[in-house]
């Protein structure tokens, strides 16, 4: 059935400028980055084509690369784990609070703050007891001196300290998305389910969860891709230290490109990051498309 009443050629005229702009802004930089990754180049002097030499060094000879990949993936998984919690809280707020918008807005506040402010705030909280760190101070006042740590300078703990800050910052963001999705489910469905004897958790299982899947997918993709690109918070709080203990892919790419002047090598890392983002976005889309078809 032909729905549109304008010629296809007219539609193409309107779409083509945006399509060209999108290609120029998205795909051209990726291709340039891929090409630069094939060069031995410091970004200033003459470059030398080395083929896949940068990629070989990255995969087999760089002691920082794979640990940074592992931390980045853990960062992403940790970010996704908070989304079911956000969904559960959104359901409870929608069910038991009449004016939950104010509370959701309060949770959303950290999102609108600058990452620099958040980083400095949490650095103060994580400070050692001798420097007046609030977290250690609370632990000491509770008689838990053995639990105190140098949260940002101990290699085994520093990364988990960053995970916590990121979860805190984006909890309100995903809560708002889930809450909006839950609110958009028609009340008639719940009323009909209540007549049939399905209420509470049972109604959530057969109504809320199937209908919230598209919104849930958006949150998962945003959390995962955003975490793969984590950079600013790490740079503000630890700069990738101590001894690369908090380096993620983005910070390793930055350090290689602009501090070690290995621009070609940094571009190879950037290409790897783009490929990882595309692969995992495809996997997440496939999983949720199957779930949506299952509940149709």
N, C-alpha and C positions, 0 to 999 in steps of 0.2 A: 504494500500500500504506500502510495506516494504521499507523504505528509507535508513536506516543504513545498512552498509555492514559488520559490525563486530558483533560477537555473543553478546547476552545480558550479558553473564557471564563476558566477557571482559569489558564491560561498567561498570558492577557492581564493578569489581576490581579497576577501576580508581575512581569511585564515592565514594566507601565505606570509604576510609581514610578521605576524606573531610567531609563526613556525620558524621563520628564518632567524628571528631574534632569539628564540629559544635555543635553536641549534648553535648559534654563535656564542651564546652565554654559557651553555652547558657542555655541548659535545666538543666544540673546538678547543676549549681549555684542557679537556681530558686528553684529546689527541696530542696537543702540544706537550702536556705533561708526560705522556707515554713516550713521545719522541725524545724529550729532554732526558728521560730516564735511561736512554741508550747512549748518553754522552758522558764523557769524563769532563766535567766543567765546574769551575768555581763560581760561575755567574758573572765574571768580570773579563777574564782573558779568553783566548781562543779555545774553543771546545775540541774534543777529540772523540770520534765515534768509537765506542767499545762494544757495541752489540748488547748482548745480555750480561755483560760483565758486572754491572751494578746489581742486577738481580741475583747473580750467582753469589756475589759477596754478601748480599742481604740474607739470602736463604741459608748459606753454609758457613760464612766466616764472621758474621756480626754477632758478638756475644750479647748485645743489648736488644736485638730485633725480636727474637722469639719470646723472651720474657715480657717485652712490651706488648706483643700481640696477646699473650695470655692475660695480662692485666686488663687490656682493653676489652677482651671478650668477657672477663669476669665483671668488669664495670657494666657492660651491656646487660648481662644476665641479672646482676643485682638490680639494675634499673627496671627490668621487666617484672621482677618478683614483687615489686610494690604495687603493681597495677591491680592484681586481684584484691589486694587489701583496699585500694582506692574504690574498686567496684563495690565491695562489701560495705564500706562506709557510706558510699553514695546511696545504696539501697536503704540502709538504716536511716540516713538523714531524710531521704524522700518519704519514708514511711512514718517516722515518728516525730519529725519536726515540721511545723507549719511554715516557718520562715527560716529555712536553712540557708538561704542565699547569703545572708550576712556572715554566717560561719564559714561557708565555702570561700567567700571573698577574703576572710582573714587567713585561711589556709593558703590562698593564692598569693598573698603578699610577698613571700620570698622570691617569687618568679619575676616580679617587676623591679626587684632590687638589682643593682649592678653586681656582676660577679666579683668585681674587685672589692666592693663593700662586704659581700658575703665572705669572701676569702679572708679579708682582714679581721672580720668579726670572729670567725671560727679559729683563726690563728691565735687570737687573744684567749678564746675559750680553751684551746689546746695547750696553752703555754704551761711550762713546768710550774710546780708549786712555788718555787723561789721567785718566779716572775708574776705570781698572782693569777695563774691559770684557774679558771672557774671550775672546769671539770675535775681536775686533781684536787682542788679545794673542797669540792662537795664529797669526793671519795674519802678524803682525810677526815672530814667532819663526821662521816658515817662510820669511821673506824676501819676503812678499807685501804689503808696505806699501801698494802701489797698490790693493789690493783692500779696504782698510779703509774703512769708512763710518760715518757717524752713522745707524745703522740705523733708528732710530725718528723721526728729525727731517728726513731728506731725503725730500721729497714723492714722488720716483720710486721709492723703495726701501721706504718704511715699510709699505706695504700688503703687499708680498711677505714682509716680515719677520713680519707677523701671520699670513699664510697658513702659513708654516713652523711657527709655534708651534701653530696649530690642527691641522695634520697630525700633528705629534708627539704632541699630547695625545690624539687620538682613534684613533691607529693601533692601539693595544692593544684598544680597544673593538671595532673592526670585525674585528680579528684573532680575538678571542674568539668573535664571532658566526660567522665563517666556519669557524673550527676546530671549533666545536660541530656545525655543519652537516656538515662532512666526516666527523667521527667517527660521525655517525648513519647514514651510508651502510653498509648491511650488507656484511661482509667476503665473504660468499658470492658476491656479484656480481663482486668482483675475482678471486676464486678461479676462478669459471667463465670469466671473461674470460682469465685466465692460461692455462687449459687450451686455449682457442681461439687462443692466440698473441698476445693483446692484453695488453700490460703497460706500465708506466710512463706516458709521455705519451699513448700510444694509449688506455690504460684511462681516463685522466683525461678525454680528449676525448669518449669515448662513454659513460662512466658518471658520473664526478664532475661534470663541467660541466652535463649535463642535469638531474641530480638536485639540484644546489645552486642552481638558478635561483631558487626561492622564497626561500631564505635570502639570496641575493645581492640580490634585489629589496628585501628588508627593509633591508639595509645601505644600499643606494642611496637609498631614501626617507628613512631616518633622517639620512643624511649631507646630503642635499640640503635637506630641510626645516629641519634643525638649522642649516645654514649660512645659509639665508635669514633665520633669526631671530637670527643672530649679534649679540651686543650686549655681554655682560659683558667678554669678553676685550679688545675694542676700547676700551671705556671705561676699563678698568684700565691698559692699556698706552699708549694715545695720546689717548683722549678724542675721537677723530675727527680730530685734527690730524696734522700741521701744515697749517693753512689748508684744512681739510676734506679733506685728501689721503687719509685713512683712514675717512672717513664711509661707513657702509653705511646701508641703509634704516632699520634699527632705531634707530641712533644719531641719524640725521637726524630721525626721528619724535620721539625723546625730547627732542632739543634744541629742536625747534619747539614741542612741547607744554609743556615745563616750564621751559625757559630763556628762550625768546622769548615765552612766554605766548600761543601761538597754538594753543589746545587743539583748536579745530575743524579747523585745517589739519593738525595732527598726527593727528587721527582719520581724515582723508582719506588720509594716507600709510598709516595702519594698515589701512584698508580695501583699499588697493592691494596691500599685502603679503599679506593674507588671500587675495585673488583670485589673486595669483601663486602662492601655495602650493597652492591648490586646482587651478589649471590644470596646474601641473607634476606634481602628484601623479597627476592623471588621465592625463597623457601617459606618465609612467613606468609606471603600472599597465597601460596599453594595450600598451606595447611589451613588457613582460615577460609579459603574458597571451598575446600572440602567440607569444613564444618558447616558453612552456610548452606551448602547443598544438602547436607545430612538433615538439617533442621527445617528445610523448606516444606 
